[in-house]
Amino acid sequence: MVALLNLLWLVPILTKFRNAWFTLFIDGVESFVQGIVQVLMSMAVIEMAPIGLEATTYELVISVSNSFIFLNVVIWTQFMSIYSLAEVDGSSSDVGANARMAQYTVLITSVNIFGACTCIWLFPSTKHECHAWKQRGGRRTEVAVATLVFSVLAVSYSIII
């Protein structure tokens, strides 16, 4: 949902409608959606957490979620240099800056949607599946390997770059 809301940035980029209230609205709605996601995660913790470890499980889930939001920001800030957008400001006379910013926005949105569609299989799809995972102990080799590989790549990227 947040990825689709990124497309609203095309309105001030491609048109002359650059009202500050509109851009505040986009950020506010994105934050609201992220808040709903955190509420849904807390509901998942209720279903999945072992008795007595609810707070620990919740903190782990929220910390992982927040770290990936931060990683997303870091990666896309680095991508700004590819599109020569790091030095662009509102007073710039760069004619192609709006087109590059539009391409950049569509790229961000596309990759975020692709990532969401790729990772959705890591989550249980029903309440019954949540309980089945809880009874098994939540252990799935495919998910563990994918998580390990992604975590190693993310940490390596943050150390190297």
DSSP file with accessible surface (Angstrom, degrees, kcal/mol):
  #  RESIDUE AA STRUCTURE BP1 BP2  ACC     N-H-->O    O-->H-N    N-H-->O    O-->H-N    TCO  KAPPA ALPHA  PHI   PSI    X-CA   Y-CA   Z-CA
    1    1 A M     >        0   0  143      0, 0.0     4,-2.0     0, 0.0     5,-0.1   0.000 360.0 360.0 360.0 -43.9    0.0    0.0    0.0
    2    2 A V  H  >  +     0   0   36      1,-0.2     4,-1.2     2,-0.2    28,-0.1   0.899 360.0  55.1 -64.0 -37.8    2.8    2.4    0.9
    3    3 A A  H  4 S+     0   0   14      1,-0.2     4,-0.5     2,-0.2     3,-0.5   0.913 108.4  47.9 -62.2 -40.1    4.5    1.6   -2.4
    4    4 A L  H >4 S+     0   0   95      1,-0.2     3,-1.3     2,-0.2     4,-0.3   0.867 105.1  59.0 -68.8 -33.3    1.4    2.5   -4.3
    5    5 A L  H >< S+     0   0   22     -4,-2.0     3,-1.6     1,-0.3     4,-0.3   0.775  91.4  71.0 -65.9 -23.6    1.1    5.7   -2.3
    6    6 A N  G >< S+     0   0   24     -4,-1.2     3,-1.7    -3,-0.5    -1,-0.3   0.812  85.1  68.1 -59.1 -29.7    4.6    6.6   -3.6
    7    7 A L  G X  S+     0   0   67     -3,-1.3     3,-1.7    -4,-0.5     4,-0.3   0.750  83.1  72.3 -64.7 -21.4    3.0    7.1   -7.0
    8    8 A L  G X  S+     0   0   54     -3,-1.6     3,-1.3    -4,-0.3    -1,-0.3   0.764  83.0  70.8 -63.0 -22.4    1.1   10.2   -5.6
    9    9 A W  G <> S+     0   0   65     -3,-1.7     4,-1.6    -4,-0.3    -1,-0.3   0.720  82.2  72.3 -66.1 -18.4    4.5   11.9   -5.7
   10   10 A L  H <> S+     0   0   37     -3,-1.7     4,-2.9    -4,-0.2     5,-0.3   0.806  86.3  66.2 -66.2 -25.9    4.2   11.9   -9.5
   11   11 A V  H <> S+     0   0   54     -3,-1.3     4,-1.6    -4,-0.3     6,-0.4   0.975 108.6  33.9 -63.1 -54.3    1.5   14.7   -9.2
   12   12 A P  H  4 S+     0   0   11      0, 0.0    -1,-0.2     0, 0.0    -2,-0.2   0.815 120.3  53.1 -72.0 -23.4    3.8   17.4   -7.8
   13   13 A I  H  < S+     0   0   18     -4,-1.6    -2,-0.2     1,-0.2    -3,-0.2   0.938 119.6  29.7 -73.5 -45.3    6.8   16.1   -9.9
   14   14 A L  H  < S+     0   0  103     -4,-2.9     2,-0.2    -5,-0.1    -3,-0.2   0.594 121.1  46.9 -94.5 -12.8    5.1   16.1  -13.3
   15   15 A T  S  < S-     0   0   64     -4,-1.6     0, 0.0    -5,-0.3     0, 0.0  -0.665  84.9-111.0-119.1 179.2    2.6   19.0  -12.8
   16   16 A K  S    S+     0   0  186     -2,-0.2     2,-1.4     1,-0.1    -5,-0.0   0.400  83.8 111.0 -89.3   2.6    2.7   22.5  -11.4
   17   17 A F        +     0   0  100     -6,-0.4    -2,-0.2     1,-0.1    -3,-0.1  -0.620  32.5 150.1 -80.5  91.5    0.6   21.4   -8.4
   18   18 A R        +     0   0  125     -2,-1.4     2,-0.3    -5,-0.0    -1,-0.1  -0.298  11.5 158.8-121.9  49.5    3.2   21.7   -5.7
   19   19 A N     >  -     0   0   74      1,-0.1     4,-1.6     2,-0.0     3,-0.5  -0.560  40.8-139.7 -75.4 132.1    1.1   22.6   -2.7
   20   20 A A  H  > S+     0   0   61     -2,-0.3     4,-2.2     1,-0.2     5,-0.2   0.852 101.7  59.1 -62.6 -32.6    2.9   21.8    0.6
   21   21 A W  H  > S+     0   0  193      1,-0.2     4,-1.9     2,-0.2    -1,-0.2   0.874 102.7  53.1 -65.9 -34.2   -0.3   20.5    2.1
   22   22 A F  H  > S+     0   0   42     -3,-0.5     4,-1.9     2,-0.2    -1,-0.2   0.938 109.8  46.6 -66.1 -44.4   -0.6   17.9   -0.6
   23   23 A T  H  X S+     0   0   36     -4,-1.6     4,-2.0     1,-0.2    -2,-0.2   0.873 110.8  52.5 -68.6 -33.5    2.9   16.6    0.0
   24   24 A L  H  X S+     0   0   99     -4,-2.2     4,-2.6     1,-0.2    -1,-0.2   0.881 106.1  55.4 -64.6 -36.6    2.2   16.5    3.8
   25   25 A F  H  X S+     0   0  116     -4,-1.9     4,-2.6     2,-0.2     5,-0.2   0.920 105.9  51.1 -61.1 -43.4   -0.9   14.5    3.0
   26   26 A I  H  X S+     0   0    1     -4,-1.9     4,-2.3     1,-0.2    -2,-0.2   0.952 113.1  44.3 -61.1 -49.4    1.2   11.9    1.2
   27   27 A D  H  X S+     0   0   75     -4,-2.0     4,-2.3     1,-0.2    -1,-0.2   0.901 113.5  51.8 -62.5 -40.1    3.7   11.5    4.1
   28   28 A G  H  X S+     0   0   41     -4,-2.6     4,-2.2     2,-0.2    -1,-0.2   0.914 110.2  47.0 -64.2 -42.4    0.8   11.4    6.6
   29   29 A V  H  X S+     0   0   38     -4,-2.6     4,-2.6     2,-0.2    -1,-0.2   0.910 111.1  52.1 -67.6 -40.2   -1.1    8.7    4.8
   30   30 A E  H  X S+     0   0   24     -4,-2.3     4,-2.2    -5,-0.2    -2,-0.2   0.926 111.0  47.5 -61.8 -41.8    2.1    6.6    4.4
   31   31 A S  H  X S+     0   0   74     -4,-2.3     4,-2.1     2,-0.2    -1,-0.2   0.892 110.2  53.1 -65.5 -37.6    2.8    6.9    8.1
   32   32 A F  H  X S+     0   0  138     -4,-2.2     4,-2.1     2,-0.2    -2,-0.2   0.931 109.2  48.5 -62.3 -43.8   -0.8    5.9    8.9
   33   33 A V  H  X S+     0   0   21     -4,-2.6     4,-2.3     1,-0.2    -2,-0.2   0.915 109.9  51.7 -64.6 -40.8   -0.5    2.8    6.7
   34   34 A Q  H  X S+     0   0   71     -4,-2.2     4,-1.9     1,-0.2    -1,-0.2   0.878 108.0  53.3 -64.3 -33.3    2.8    1.9    8.5
   35   35 A G  H  X S+     0   0   33     -4,-2.1     4,-1.9     2,-0.2    -1,-0.2   0.903 107.3  50.4 -65.4 -41.3    1.0    2.3   11.8
   36   36 A I  H  X S+     0   0   75     -4,-2.1     4,-2.6     1,-0.2    -2,-0.2   0.909 107.5  54.6 -62.7 -39.2   -1.7   -0.1   10.7
   37   37 A V  H  X S+     0   0   64     -4,-2.3     4,-2.5     1,-0.2    -2,-0.2   0.917 106.5  51.0 -61.1 -40.6    1.0   -2.6    9.6
   38   38 A Q  H  X S+     0   0   59     -4,-1.9     4,-2.0     2,-0.2    -1,-0.2   0.893 109.2  50.6 -66.3 -36.0    2.4   -2.4   13.2
   39   39 A V  H  X S+     0   0   84     -4,-1.9     4,-1.9     2,-0.2    -2,-0.2   0.932 110.6  49.2 -64.7 -42.8   -1.0   -3.1   14.6
   40   40 A L  H  X S+     0   0  103     -4,-2.6     4,-2.0     1,-0.2    -2,-0.2   0.885 109.2  52.9 -64.0 -37.0   -1.4   -6.1   12.3
   41   41 A M  H  X S+     0   0   36     -4,-2.5     4,-2.3     1,-0.2    -1,-0.2   0.895 106.3  52.7 -64.5 -37.8    2.0   -7.3   13.4
   42   42 A S  H  X S+     0   0   35     -4,-2.0     4,-1.8     1,-0.2    -1,-0.2   0.881 107.6  51.8 -66.8 -32.9    1.1   -7.1   17.0
   43   43 A M  H  X S+     0   0  106     -4,-1.9     4,-1.4     2,-0.2    -1,-0.2   0.890 108.8  50.8 -67.5 -37.2   -2.0   -9.2   16.2
   44   44 A A  H  X S+     0   0   46     -4,-2.0     4,-2.4     1,-0.2     5,-0.2   0.885 106.4  55.1 -66.1 -36.3    0.3  -11.8   14.6
   45   45 A V  H  X S+     0   0    9     -4,-2.3     4,-2.9     1,-0.2    -1,-0.2   0.905 103.5  55.4 -63.0 -39.6    2.5  -11.8   17.6
   46   46 A I  H  < S+     0   0  117     -4,-1.8    -1,-0.2     1,-0.2    -2,-0.2   0.903 113.9  41.1 -58.8 -39.9   -0.6  -12.7   19.8
   47   47 A E  H  < S+     0   0   47     -4,-1.4    -1,-0.2     1,-0.1    -2,-0.2   0.840 125.8  32.1 -77.0 -33.5   -1.2  -15.7   17.5
   48   48 A M  H  < S+     0   0   49     -4,-2.4    -2,-0.2    -5,-0.1    -3,-0.2   0.749  89.8 100.7-100.0 -28.8    2.4  -16.8   17.1
   49   49 A A  S  < S-     0   0    2     -4,-2.9     5,-0.2    -5,-0.2     3,-0.1  -0.351  71.9-117.8 -70.0 139.5    4.3  -16.0   20.4
   50   50 A P    >   -     0   0   65      0, 0.0     3,-2.3     0, 0.0     7,-0.1  -0.392  48.4 -82.3 -65.7 153.0    5.0  -18.7   22.9
   51   51 A I  T 3  S+     0   0  158      1,-0.3     0, 0.0     2,-0.2     0, 0.0  -0.340 118.8  17.7 -61.8 129.9    3.4  -18.0   26.3
   52   52 A G  T 3  S+     0   0   60     -3,-0.1    -1,-0.3    -2,-0.1     4,-0.2   0.233 112.8  76.2  93.2 -13.7    5.5  -15.7   28.3
   53   53 A L    <>  +     0   0   87     -3,-2.3     4,-2.6     1,-0.1     5,-0.2   0.105  55.1 112.2-114.8  22.1    7.5  -14.4   25.3
   54   54 A E  H  > S+     0   0   87      2,-0.2     4,-2.6     1,-0.2     5,-0.2   0.929  80.2  45.3 -61.6 -46.8    4.9  -12.1   23.8
   55   55 A A  H  > S+     0   0   72      2,-0.2     4,-2.7     1,-0.2     5,-0.2   0.918 114.3  48.6 -66.2 -41.3    6.9   -8.9   24.5
   56   56 A T  H  > S+     0   0   93      2,-0.2     4,-2.3     1,-0.2    -1,-0.2   0.931 113.3  47.0 -63.9 -44.1   10.2  -10.3   23.3
   57   57 A T  H  X S+     0   0   33     -4,-2.6     4,-2.7     2,-0.2    -2,-0.2   0.922 112.2  50.6 -64.1 -42.2    8.6  -11.6   20.1
   58   58 A Y  H  X S+     0   0   76     -4,-2.6     4,-2.7    -5,-0.2     5,-0.3   0.931 110.5  48.7 -62.0 -46.0    6.8   -8.2   19.6
   59   59 A E  H  X S+     0   0  112     -4,-2.7     4,-2.5     1,-0.2    -1,-0.2   0.895 111.9  50.1 -61.8 -39.8   10.1   -6.3   20.0
   60   60 A L  H  X S+     0   0  112     -4,-2.3     4,-2.5    -5,-0.2     5,-0.2   0.951 112.5  45.9 -63.4 -47.1   11.9   -8.6   17.6
   61   61 A V  H  X S+     0   0   48     -4,-2.7     4,-2.4     1,-0.2    -2,-0.2   0.931 116.0  45.1 -63.6 -45.5    9.2   -8.3   14.9
   62   62 A I  H  X S+     0   0   14     -4,-2.7     4,-2.9    -5,-0.2     5,-0.2   0.908 112.4  51.8 -66.6 -40.2    9.0   -4.5   15.3
   63   63 A S  H  X S+     0   0   64     -4,-2.5     4,-2.3    -5,-0.3    -2,-0.2   0.925 111.4  46.8 -63.0 -43.0   12.8   -4.1   15.3
   64   64 A V  H  X S+     0   0   64     -4,-2.5     4,-2.0    -5,-0.2    -2,-0.2   0.940 113.2  49.5 -64.1 -43.9   13.1   -6.2   12.1
   65   65 A S  H  X S+     0   0   26     -4,-2.4     4,-1.7    -5,-0.2    -2,-0.2   0.941 113.0  45.9 -60.1 -47.9   10.3   -4.2   10.5
   66   66 A N  H  X S+     0   0   74     -4,-2.9     4,-2.2     1,-0.2    -1,-0.2   0.870 109.4  55.4 -65.7 -34.8   11.9   -0.8   11.4
   67   67 A S  H  X S+     0   0   60     -4,-2.3     4,-2.6    -5,-0.2    -1,-0.2   0.892 107.7  48.9 -67.3 -35.0   15.3   -1.9   10.3
   68   68 A F  H  X S+     0   0   76     -4,-2.0     4,-2.3     2,-0.2    -1,-0.2   0.845 107.6  54.4 -74.3 -30.2   14.0   -2.8    6.9
   69   69 A I  H  X S+     0   0   59     -4,-1.7     4,-2.0     2,-0.2    -2,-0.2   0.945 111.9  45.5 -62.4 -44.3   12.3    0.6    6.6
   70   70 A F  H  X S+     0   0  138     -4,-2.2     4,-2.5     2,-0.2    -2,-0.2   0.922 111.2  51.5 -64.5 -44.2   15.7    2.2    7.4
   71   71 A L  H  X S+     0   0   30     -4,-2.6     4,-2.7     1,-0.2     5,-0.2   0.905 107.6  54.3 -59.6 -39.7   17.5   -0.1    4.9
   72   72 A N  H  X S+     0   0   56     -4,-2.3     4,-2.3     1,-0.2     5,-0.2   0.933 109.0  47.7 -59.0 -45.7   14.9    0.9    2.2
   73   73 A V  H  X S+     0   0   81     -4,-2.0     4,-2.1     2,-0.2    -2,-0.2   0.923 112.1  49.7 -63.5 -42.8   15.6    4.6    2.8
   74   74 A V  H  X S+     0   0   41     -4,-2.5     4,-2.0     2,-0.2    -2,-0.2   0.945 112.0  47.1 -63.1 -47.2   19.4    4.1    2.7
   75   75 A I  H  X S+     0   0   47     -4,-2.7     4,-1.8     1,-0.2    -1,-0.2   0.939 114.2  46.1 -62.6 -45.2   19.3    2.1   -0.6
   76   76 A W  H  X S+     0   0   19     -4,-2.3     4,-0.8    -5,-0.2    -1,-0.2   0.832 108.5  55.9 -73.3 -26.5   17.0    4.6   -2.3
   77   77 A T  H >< S+     0   0   79     -4,-2.1     3,-0.7    -5,-0.2     4,-0.5   0.911 108.3  49.2 -67.3 -37.8   19.0    7.5   -1.2
   78   78 A Q  H >X S+     0   0   69     -4,-2.0     3,-1.0     1,-0.2     4,-0.5   0.858 104.9  58.4 -68.1 -32.7   22.0    5.9   -2.8
   79   79 A F  H >X S+     0   0   67     -4,-1.8     4,-1.2     1,-0.2     3,-0.6   0.716  88.6  75.9 -68.4 -20.1   20.0    5.4   -6.0
   80   80 A M  H <<>S+     0   0   48     -4,-0.8     5,-2.6    -3,-0.7     6,-0.4   0.849  88.6  58.0 -60.5 -32.1   19.4    9.1   -6.2
   81   81 A S  H X45S+     0   0   79     -3,-1.0     3,-1.1    -4,-0.5    -1,-0.2   0.848  98.5  59.3 -68.6 -30.4   23.0    9.6   -7.4
   82   82 A I  H <<5S+     0   0  113     -3,-0.6    -1,-0.2    -4,-0.5    -2,-0.2   0.900 111.4  40.7 -62.8 -38.0   22.3    7.3  -10.4
   83   83 A Y  T 3<5S-     0   0   51     -4,-1.2    -1,-0.3    -3,-0.2    -2,-0.2   0.283 114.1-118.7 -93.2  10.1   19.6    9.6  -11.5
   84   84 A S  T < 5S+     0   0   67     -3,-1.1    -3,-0.2    -5,-0.1    -2,-0.1   0.903  76.0 127.9  54.6  46.5   21.7   12.7  -10.6
   85   85 A L    > < +     0   0    4     -5,-2.6     3,-0.8     1,-0.1    -4,-0.2   0.446  38.1  91.1-109.4  -2.5   19.1   13.9   -8.1
   86   86 A A  T 3  S+     0   0   63     -6,-0.4    -1,-0.1     1,-0.2    -5,-0.1   0.836  96.6  35.5 -66.0 -30.9   21.3   14.4   -5.1
   87   87 A E  T 3  S+     0   0  158     -3,-0.1     2,-0.3    -6,-0.1    -1,-0.2   0.379  89.7 115.3-103.5   2.9   21.9   18.1   -5.9
   88   88 A V    <   +     0   0   47     -3,-0.8     2,-0.2     4,-0.1    -3,-0.0  -0.582  37.1 168.1 -78.4 130.9   18.5   19.0   -7.3
   89   89 A D    >   -     0   0   95     -2,-0.3     3,-1.6     1,-0.0    -2,-0.0  -0.777  51.5 -89.2-129.7 179.2   16.5   21.5   -5.3
   90   90 A G  T 3  S+     0   0   83      1,-0.3    -2,-0.0    -2,-0.2    -1,-0.0   0.772 123.7  50.8 -63.7 -23.9   13.4   23.5   -6.1
   91   91 A S  T 3  S+     0   0  101      2,-0.0    -1,-0.3     0, 0.0    -3,-0.0   0.378  81.7 127.4 -95.6   5.8   15.3   26.4   -7.6
   92   92 A S    <   -     0   0   48     -3,-1.6    -4,-0.1     1,-0.1     5,-0.0  -0.318  53.2-151.0 -66.7 143.8   17.3   24.3  -10.0
   93   93 A S        +     0   0  116      4,-0.0     2,-0.7    -2,-0.0    -1,-0.1   0.276  55.0 129.2 -95.4  11.8   17.3   25.2  -13.6
   94   94 A D    >   -     0   0   68      1,-0.2     3,-0.9     2,-0.1     4,-0.4  -0.563  42.6-165.6 -71.3 110.3   17.8   21.5  -14.6
   95   95 A V  T >  S+     0   0  135     -2,-0.7     3,-0.6     1,-0.2     4,-0.4   0.879  84.0  49.5 -69.1 -37.2   15.1   20.9  -17.1
   96   96 A G  T 3> S+     0   0   28      1,-0.2     4,-2.4     2,-0.1    -1,-0.2   0.485  84.0  93.4 -83.0  -0.2   15.4   17.0  -17.1
   97   97 A A  H <> S+     0   0    5     -3,-0.9     4,-2.6     1,-0.2    -1,-0.2   0.892  83.6  51.0 -62.5 -39.8   15.2   16.8  -13.3
   98   98 A N  H <> S+     0   0   63     -3,-0.6     4,-2.2    -4,-0.4    -1,-0.2   0.912 111.1  47.9 -65.2 -40.8   11.5   16.3  -13.2
   99   99 A A  H  > S+     0   0   52     -4,-0.4     4,-2.4     2,-0.2    -2,-0.2   0.922 113.5  47.6 -66.1 -41.3   11.6   13.5  -15.7
  100  100 A R  H  X S+     0   0   53     -4,-2.4     4,-2.6     2,-0.2    -2,-0.2   0.897 111.2  51.1 -65.5 -39.9   14.5   11.8  -13.8
  101  101 A M  H  X S+     0   0   51     -4,-2.6     4,-2.5    -5,-0.2    -1,-0.2   0.897 109.8  50.5 -65.1 -37.4   12.6   12.2  -10.5
  102  102 A A  H  X S+     0   0   13     -4,-2.2     4,-2.4     2,-0.2    -2,-0.2   0.929 111.6  47.4 -65.4 -43.5    9.5   10.6  -12.1
  103  103 A Q  H  X S+     0   0  111     -4,-2.4     4,-2.5     1,-0.2    -2,-0.2   0.918 112.3  50.4 -62.4 -42.1   11.6    7.7  -13.4
  104  104 A Y  H  X S+     0   0   21     -4,-2.6     4,-2.6     2,-0.2    -2,-0.2   0.917 110.1  49.7 -61.6 -44.2   13.2    7.3   -9.9
  105  105 A T  H  X S+     0   0   10     -4,-2.5     4,-2.4     2,-0.2    -2,-0.2   0.920 111.8  47.6 -63.7 -42.6    9.7    7.3   -8.2
  106  106 A V  H  X S+     0   0   65     -4,-2.4     4,-2.8     2,-0.2    -1,-0.2   0.907 111.3  52.1 -66.6 -37.8    8.4    4.7  -10.6
  107  107 A L  H  X S+     0   0   48     -4,-2.5     4,-2.6    -5,-0.2     5,-0.3   0.947 110.3  47.7 -62.3 -47.5   11.6    2.6  -10.0
  108  108 A I  H  X S+     0   0   22     -4,-2.6     4,-2.4     1,-0.2     5,-0.2   0.938 114.2  46.9 -57.9 -48.3   11.2    2.8   -6.2
  109  109 A T  H  X S+     0   0    5     -4,-2.4     4,-2.4    -5,-0.2     5,-0.2   0.931 112.6  49.2 -62.5 -44.1    7.5    1.8   -6.4
  110  110 A S  H  X S+     0   0   65     -4,-2.8     4,-2.6     1,-0.2    -2,-0.2   0.926 112.8  46.0 -63.0 -45.5    8.1   -1.1   -8.8
  111  111 A V  H  X S+     0   0   63     -4,-2.6     4,-2.8     1,-0.2    -1,-0.2   0.906 112.5  51.1 -67.1 -39.4   10.9   -2.6   -6.8
  112  112 A N  H  X S+     0   0   38     -4,-2.4     4,-2.4    -5,-0.3    -1,-0.2   0.917 112.3  46.1 -63.6 -42.0    8.9   -2.2   -3.5
  113  113 A I  H  X S+     0   0   64     -4,-2.4     4,-2.6    -5,-0.2     5,-0.2   0.930 113.1  49.9 -66.8 -41.7    5.9   -3.9   -5.1
  114  114 A F  H  X S+     0   0  144     -4,-2.6     4,-2.2    -5,-0.2    -2,-0.2   0.928 111.6  49.1 -60.5 -44.0    8.1   -6.7   -6.5
  115  115 A G  H  X S+     0   0   29     -4,-2.8     4,-2.4     2,-0.2    -1,-0.2   0.908 111.1  49.2 -62.7 -42.0    9.8   -7.2   -3.1
  116  116 A A  H  X S+     0   0   64     -4,-2.4     4,-1.1     1,-0.2    -2,-0.2   0.925 113.0  46.7 -63.9 -43.1    6.4   -7.4   -1.4
  117  117 A C  H  < S+     0   0   88     -4,-2.6     4,-0.3     1,-0.2    -1,-0.2   0.839 113.8  49.4 -68.0 -31.7    5.1   -9.9   -3.9
  118  118 A T  H  < S+     0   0   60     -4,-2.2     3,-0.5    -5,-0.2    -2,-0.2   0.894 116.2  40.1 -73.0 -40.1    8.3  -12.0   -3.6
  119  119 A C  H >< S+     0   0   58     -4,-2.4     3,-2.1     1,-0.2     4,-0.2   0.540  87.8  91.4 -89.8  -5.8    8.4  -12.1    0.2
  120  120 A I  G >< S+     0   0  113     -4,-1.1     3,-1.6     1,-0.3    -1,-0.2   0.825  76.7  66.7 -63.3 -25.8    4.7  -12.6    0.8
  121  121 A W  G 3  S+     0   0  122     -3,-0.5    -1,-0.3    -4,-0.3    -2,-0.1   0.641  86.3  71.6 -70.9 -10.5    5.2  -16.4    0.8
  122  122 A L  G <  S+     0   0   37     -3,-2.1    -1,-0.3     2,-0.1    -2,-0.2   0.630  90.7  71.9 -76.0 -13.5    7.2  -16.1    4.0
  123  123 A F  S <  S-     0   0  132     -3,-1.6     2,-0.1    -4,-0.2     7,-0.0  -0.761  90.8-104.7-107.1 149.7    4.1  -15.3    6.1
  124  124 A P        -     0   0   34      0, 0.0    -2,-0.1     0, 0.0    -1,-0.0  -0.437  23.5-152.4 -68.5 144.5    1.2  -17.5    7.1
  125  125 A S  S    S+     0   0   99     -2,-0.1     2,-0.3    -4,-0.1     3,-0.0   0.667  70.7  28.1 -95.0 -19.1   -1.9  -16.9    5.0
  126  126 A T  S  > S-     0   0   72      1,-0.1     4,-1.8     0, 0.0     5,-0.1  -0.914  78.3-111.8-137.1 167.0   -4.6  -17.9    7.6
  127  127 A K  H  > S+     0   0  129     -2,-0.3     4,-2.1     1,-0.2     5,-0.2   0.880 118.4  56.1 -64.6 -36.4   -5.1  -18.1   11.3
  128  128 A H  H  > S+     0   0  156      1,-0.2     4,-2.2     2,-0.2    -1,-0.2   0.893 105.2  50.9 -65.1 -37.8   -5.1  -21.9   11.1
  129  129 A E  H  > S+     0   0   55      2,-0.2     4,-2.6     1,-0.2    -1,-0.2   0.882 106.5  55.8 -66.5 -36.3   -1.7  -21.8    9.4
  130  130 A C  H  X S+     0   0   15     -4,-1.8     4,-2.2     1,-0.2    -2,-0.2   0.938 109.8  45.4 -57.8 -46.2   -0.5  -19.5   12.3
  131  131 A H  H  X S+     0   0   68     -4,-2.1     4,-2.3     2,-0.2    -2,-0.2   0.877 111.0  52.8 -68.7 -34.8   -1.5  -22.2   14.8
  132  132 A A  H  X S+     0   0   44     -4,-2.2     4,-2.1     2,-0.2     6,-0.3   0.915 110.7  47.5 -65.6 -41.4    0.0  -25.0   12.8
  133  133 A W  H  X>S+     0   0   25     -4,-2.6     5,-3.3     1,-0.2     4,-0.8   0.892 110.7  52.6 -63.2 -40.6    3.3  -23.0   12.7
  134  134 A K  H  <5S+     0   0   81     -4,-2.2     3,-0.4     3,-0.2    -2,-0.2   0.907 109.4  48.3 -63.7 -41.0    3.1  -22.5   16.4
  135  135 A Q  H  <5S+     0   0  174     -4,-2.3    -1,-0.2     1,-0.2    -2,-0.2   0.876 113.7  46.7 -67.8 -36.7    2.6  -26.2   17.1
  136  136 A R  H  <5S-     0   0  135     -4,-2.1     3,-0.3    -5,-0.2    -1,-0.2   0.575 121.7-108.3 -76.3 -13.3    5.5  -27.1   14.9
  137  137 A G  T  <5 -     0   0   40     -4,-0.8    -3,-0.2    -3,-0.4    -4,-0.1   0.541  53.9 -82.6  93.9   7.4    7.6  -24.4   16.6
  138  138 A G  S   <S+     0   0   37     -5,-3.3     2,-0.7    -6,-0.3    -1,-0.2   0.715  83.5 150.6  72.2  20.2    7.5  -22.1   13.5
  139  139 A R        +     0   0  191     -3,-0.3     2,-0.4    -6,-0.3    -1,-0.2  -0.783  11.4 159.0 -95.9 118.2   10.4  -24.0   11.9
  140  140 A R     >  -     0   0   53     -2,-0.7     4,-2.5     1,-0.1     5,-0.2  -0.984  31.4-149.8-133.9 122.5   10.5  -24.0    8.1
  141  141 A T  H  > S+     0   0  107     -2,-0.4     4,-2.7     1,-0.2     5,-0.2   0.899  96.6  52.8 -60.0 -42.4   13.9  -24.7    6.4
  142  142 A E  H  > S+     0   0  109      1,-0.2     4,-2.5     2,-0.2    -1,-0.2   0.915 112.1  44.9 -61.3 -44.1   13.1  -22.6    3.3
  143  143 A V  H  > S+     0   0   28      2,-0.2     4,-2.8     1,-0.2     5,-0.2   0.917 113.0  51.1 -66.8 -41.4   12.1  -19.6    5.4
  144  144 A A  H  X S+     0   0   60     -4,-2.5     4,-2.6     2,-0.2    -2,-0.2   0.932 112.7  45.3 -62.8 -44.1   15.2  -20.0    7.6
  145  145 A V  H  X S+     0   0   82     -4,-2.7     4,-2.8     2,-0.2     5,-0.2   0.937 114.3  48.3 -66.2 -44.5   17.6  -20.2    4.7
  146  146 A A  H  X S+     0   0   33     -4,-2.5     4,-2.5    -5,-0.2     5,-0.2   0.920 113.5  47.9 -62.3 -41.2   16.0  -17.3    2.9
  147  147 A T  H  X S+     0   0   69     -4,-2.8     4,-2.7     2,-0.2    -2,-0.2   0.922 112.5  48.6 -65.5 -43.4   16.1  -15.2    6.1
  148  148 A L  H  X S+     0   0  115     -4,-2.6     4,-2.7    -5,-0.2     5,-0.2   0.943 113.3  46.5 -62.5 -47.5   19.7  -16.1    6.7
  149  149 A V  H  X S+     0   0   79     -4,-2.8     4,-2.5     1,-0.2     5,-0.2   0.942 115.1  46.1 -61.8 -46.8   20.8  -15.3    3.1
  150  150 A F  H  X S+     0   0  103     -4,-2.5     4,-2.7    -5,-0.2    -1,-0.2   0.915 113.2  49.6 -64.2 -41.4   18.9  -12.0    3.1
  151  151 A S  H  X S+     0   0   52     -4,-2.7     4,-2.7    -5,-0.2     5,-0.3   0.924 111.5  48.2 -64.4 -43.5   20.2  -11.0    6.6
  152  152 A V  H  X S+     0   0   79     -4,-2.7     4,-2.8    -5,-0.2     5,-0.2   0.925 113.5  47.9 -63.2 -42.8   23.9  -11.8    5.6
  153  153 A L  H  X S+     0   0  109     -4,-2.5     4,-2.6    -5,-0.2    -2,-0.2   0.919 112.6  48.6 -63.9 -42.1   23.5   -9.8    2.4
  154  154 A A  H  X S+     0   0   20     -4,-2.7     4,-2.3     2,-0.2    -2,-0.2   0.931 114.6  44.4 -65.7 -43.4   21.9   -6.8    4.2
  155  155 A V  H  X S+     0   0   80     -4,-2.7     4,-2.0     2,-0.2     5,-0.2   0.929 114.2  50.0 -67.8 -41.9   24.6   -6.7    6.9
  156  156 A S  H  X S+     0   0   48     -4,-2.8     4,-2.9    -5,-0.3     5,-0.3   0.917 110.6  50.3 -60.3 -43.9   27.3   -7.2    4.3
  157  157 A Y  H  X S+     0   0   71     -4,-2.6     4,-2.5    -5,-0.2    -1,-0.2   0.924 110.4  49.3 -60.7 -43.1   25.9   -4.3    2.2
  158  158 A S  H  < S+     0   0   74     -4,-2.3    -1,-0.2     1,-0.2    -2,-0.2   0.836 115.4  44.0 -69.6 -29.4   25.7   -2.1    5.2
  159  159 A I  H  < S+     0   0  132     -4,-2.0    -2,-0.2    -5,-0.2    -1,-0.2   0.914 118.6  41.4 -79.0 -43.5   29.3   -2.8    6.2
  160  160 A I  H  <        0   0  138     -4,-2.9    -2,-0.2    -5,-0.2    -3,-0.2   0.903 360.0 360.0 -72.8 -41.7   30.8   -2.6    2.7
  161  161 A I     <        0   0  111     -4,-2.5    -4,-0.0    -5,-0.3    -3,-0.0   0.019 360.0 360.0 -88.6 360.0   28.9    0.5    1.5
